[in-house]
């Protein structure tokens, strides 16, 4: 039996939705700790109890497309905080 740290992208619900089937299979033989952000944890909490919410960057959308410039401008000031908080949280989990 392995201990697995499974990270799921939380932007939208597609990644989390598809990951549910994979995580269910992994949990049959392994211990799985799930981490995700934004919308991911809410969907995954319906099926799994061992999930941690992490901080991550937000994408800025304009006309259904990622506005790269605005995304960088809005996320740069909080980059150090996001990385340091996630590093501490992941170190604790591991």
Secondary structure, DSSP 8 states (H G I E B T S, - for coil): --EEEEEE--SSSHHHHHHHHHHHHHHTTSEEEEEE-TTHHHHHTTT-S-EEE-------EETTEE-HHHHHHHHHTTHHHHHHHHHHHHHHH-
